[in-house]
Amino acid sequence: MPLTSSISQTSQMKREPRLITAKFGDGYEQNTPDGINNVKEVWNVTWDNLTSADCATLENTWKTTRYGCDYVTWTPPLPAPLNIQKKYRIVSLDMVADSGTLYSYNAVVEQAFDI
């Protein structure tokens, strides 16, 4: 992940489990995990106060990962022992012009389970 030192403290993570659910006519249901990697992390990552050169770095990373087809490796800002390097796919990348020459980027990145 590029520019890790510029990632904002407001970045957020959520976990999304994938389940297989069987619903019964009496209102009961049963759930089971869908595969071995059924819980993935999805981050809303924010970079603040970026220069034009920083913007170019983020845009180039977006392009070199083929717009979300490939992944980047990143150690998310989590407490130990959760702060391990994982693979993430950049799902979307949005730019905001803050003022004259400063910009912010927001990205949605989701954990990738890839070979």
C-alpha positions as CSV (number, residue, x, y, z in Angstrom):
1,M,0.0,0.0,0.0
2,P,1.5,3.3,-1.0
3,L,2.0,6.3,1.4
4,T,1.3,4.4,4.6
5,S,2.7,7.2,6.7
6,S,0.0,9.5,5.3
7,I,-3.0,7.3,6.1
8,S,-5.4,9.1,8.3
9,Q,-6.3,8.0,11.8
10,T,-10.0,8.1,10.6
11,S,-9.6,5.0,8.4
12,Q,-12.1,2.4,9.4
13,M,-12.3,-1.4,9.1
14,K,-15.2,-3.7,9.1
15,R,-15.4,-7.5,8.8
16,E,-17.9,-9.1,6.5
17,P,-18.7,-12.8,7.0
18,R,-19.9,-14.9,4.1
19,L,-22.5,-17.5,5.3
20,I,-24.7,-20.2,3.9
21,T,-28.1,-19.9,5.4
22,A,-30.9,-22.4,5.5
23,K,-34.3,-20.9,6.5
24,F,-37.1,-23.1,7.7
25,G,-40.8,-22.4,7.5
26,D,-41.2,-22.0,11.3
27,G,-38.8,-19.1,11.5
28,Y,-35.8,-21.0,12.5
29,E,-32.6,-20.8,10.4
30,Q,-29.2,-22.4,10.4
31,N,-25.9,-20.7,9.4
32,T,-22.6,-22.1,8.4
33,P,-19.4,-20.5,7.2
34,D,-19.0,-20.3,3.4
35,G,-15.5,-21.7,2.8
36,I,-12.3,-21.5,4.9
37,N,-11.8,-17.8,4.4
38,N,-15.3,-16.7,5.0
39,V,-14.5,-13.4,6.9
40,K,-12.7,-10.7,5.1
41,E,-11.7,-7.2,6.2
42,V,-13.0,-4.2,4.3
43,W,-11.2,-0.9,4.9
44,N,-12.2,2.7,4.2
45,V,-8.7,4.2,4.0
46,T,-8.2,8.0,3.9
47,W,-5.1,9.9,3.0
48,D,-5.1,13.6,3.9
49,N,-3.0,16.6,2.9
50,L,-1.5,15.1,-0.2
51,T,0.6,16.9,-2.8
52,S,0.4,16.4,-6.5
53,A,3.3,14.0,-6.4
54,D,1.5,11.9,-3.7
55,C,-1.6,11.9,-5.9
56,A,0.4,10.6,-8.8
57,T,1.8,7.8,-6.5
58,L,-1.7,6.7,-5.6
59,E,-3.0,6.9,-9.1
60,N,-0.1,4.8,-10.4
61,T,-0.7,2.2,-7.8
62,W,-4.4,2.0,-8.8
63,K,-3.3,1.6,-12.5
64,T,-0.5,-1.0,-11.8
65,T,-3.0,-3.2,-9.8
66,R,-5.1,-3.1,-13.0
67,Y,-7.9,-1.1,-11.3
68,G,-8.6,-3.7,-8.6
69,C,-7.8,-6.9,-10.4
70,D,-4.4,-7.4,-8.6
71,Y,-3.6,-6.8,-4.9
72,V,-1.3,-4.8,-2.8
73,T,0.3,-6.0,0.5
74,W,-0.4,-3.9,3.6
75,T,0.0,-4.1,7.3
76,P,-3.1,-2.4,8.6
77,P,-3.0,-0.2,11.7
78,L,-4.3,-2.8,14.2
79,P,-3.1,-3.7,17.6
80,A,-0.8,-6.8,18.0
81,P,-1.3,-9.6,17.2
82,L,-3.8,-8.5,14.5
83,N,-1.3,-6.2,12.7
84,I,0.1,-8.7,10.2
85,Q,0.7,-8.1,6.5
86,K,-2.1,-9.2,4.3
87,K,-3.2,-8.9,0.7
88,Y,-5.8,-6.2,-0.2
89,R,-7.6,-5.3,-3.4
90,I,-8.3,-1.6,-4.1
91,V,-12.0,-1.6,-4.9
92,S,-12.4,2.1,-5.4
93,L,-10.4,5.3,-5.3
94,D,-11.8,8.8,-4.9
95,M,-10.0,12.1,-4.9
96,V,-11.1,15.3,-3.1
97,A,-9.5,18.7,-3.8
98,D,-9.2,20.2,-0.3
99,S,-7.5,23.5,-1.1
100,G,-5.2,25.0,-3.7
101,T,-2.5,22.4,-3.9
102,L,-3.6,19.8,-1.2
103,Y,-5.8,16.8,-1.9
104,S,-7.4,13.9,0.0
105,Y,-8.0,10.4,-1.3
106,N,-10.5,7.8,0.0
107,A,-10.2,4.2,-1.0
108,V,-12.2,1.1,-0.3
109,V,-9.8,-1.9,0.0
110,E,-10.9,-5.4,0.7
111,Q,-8.9,-8.3,1.9
112,A,-7.9,-10.7,-1.0
113,F,-7.5,-14.4,-0.5
114,D,-5.2,-15.2,-3.5
115,I,-2.5,-17.6,-4.3
